[in-house]
Amino acid sequence: MHDASVPWPDSRKEVPFGTITLTARVDEQEPERRKISFDPLPRVEGIDSSGDPLTEVRADVYLLSGRRRRAAAARLAADDLDAGAGRAGRGAPGFRR
């Protein structure tokens, strides 16, 4: 199937894999977690993509989004360091958003 808008038929066999239990909420703003980026393409040996052409596009968009978020976070962290060191911070010459 190559059209993500078409629902699977009722005759399609379901295979339960197990249970996922969420036990706690995590701080998604924590620096190490900000590095995580969702990838809709299976990149595990033995698991293939569904062939949906949108999957590749989504993977590219998520990658770009993750790069932008990390770059923005790095700029803010550097700016905070400048401000903490008594420098001009956000108003410093050459600082762009």
RACOR-V96552 format. One record per helix or strand. SS is the DSSP state (@ for helix, = for strand). FROM is the first residue (numbers start at 1). TO is the last residue. If there is no record, write none. Layout:
BEGIN
ss: <SS SS>
from: <FROM FROM>
to: <TO TO>
END
This chain:
BEGIN
ss: <@ @ @>
from: <31 53 89>
to: <34 84 91>
END
